[in-house]
Amino acid sequence: MVGATGRVTGRIGPGLVGEVLVHVRERQGTEAFLAYPAVPGEVLPLGTPVVVVEYQPPRTVYVAHALG
């Protein structure tokens, strides 16, 4: 799960619980996860490409802006 990429579908930022759609290779599909910023204070608006930095089962991830 760590290293998987996705897109923000619900704004992520300080004091907010956002949402991302992440491609999960193991299940060969895209799934929604609750998301928090991996970098404190970072704001990730809708549509931002992200990478999963930390995964907390069952459906929570910490993400950072993906380069490129």
CORBEL-V127583 format. One record per helix or strand. SS is the DSSP state (alpha for helix, beta for strand). FROM is the first residue (numbers start at 1). TO is the last residue. If there is no record, write none. Layout:
ss: (SS;SS)
from: (FROM;FROM)
to: (TO;TO)
This chain:
ss: (beta;beta;beta;alpha;beta;beta;beta;beta)
from: (5;12;18;25;29;44;49;60)
to: (10;12;24;27;37;44;56;65)
